[in-house]
Amino acid sequence: GEMVIAIDGPSGSGKSSTSRMVATQLGLAHLDTGSMYRALACAVSHAGIDPQDEPDKVIDLAGSADIEVDTRPGHDTLIIDEVDVTEEIRDPRTSARVSAVATIPQVRVLLVERMRDIVEQNDRRIVVEGRDITTVVCPDAQVRVLLVADPAVRMARRARELGEGVDHNQIHDQIVRRDRDDATVSQFETPAPGVTLIDSTSLGLDEVVARVMALAEQ
Ligand code: CDP
């Protein structure tokens, strides 16, 4: 039957790893909505559009771009208007640009519509992760989780993900600045009614996965 699992959380909260593992274990599809905003930010940059000066052009692109997302867990290929941006969406330059695109309200309306289409295409058997999934995209999900962690832990995780030789001050700036830039779309301190808060500061990934699985089995 239907099983939509909505997971929201900030950068480095562990939502991507958790979502992928839960989807794999339950045989569900996996949609990382952040990757859609990131892909749009890449296309905007390729087109030479400045989101601050030309928001209308960003909105046009959000409506017209062909966005191909692979929803099989562990398959993260992302193609926008025939350009493979799988690598580019993870580039720190994309991270620095994405909030300017994601905070345009009409862009969100258009992408949320696409996200809901993807949920339907997967027969509503899917884990969806992002910033506003529990509240806006899938408020009627069977399982709704807000995953949080202390900023220091989130930074350490992000640093580990990015590998050797990364500049910790830069990561700090990125996480703190993006939290601030995203504040209009994400509410991380208080979960909406009916949303389960999981603080992963002192929990391992397996423990977080186990808690989400327990909610799915209720
Ligand atoms: O990887 P990380 O958790 O840092 O970010 P992400 O989930 O890939 O999301 C990247 C950016 O997309 C966020 O900083 C938001 O600006 C935007 N986003 C959003 O506005 N709404 C979502 N549902 C998901 C992402």
Boltz pocket constraint, residues with backbone or C-beta under 6 A from the ligand:
constraints:
  - pocket:
      binder: B
      contacts: [[A, 9], [A, 10], [A, 11], [A, 12], [A, 33], [A, 34], [A, 35], [A, 37], [A, 38], [A, 95], [A, 98], [A, 99], [A, 102], [A, 103], [A, 129], [A, 130], [A, 131], [A, 132], [A, 133], [A, 178], [A, 182], [A, 185]]
      max_distance: 6.0
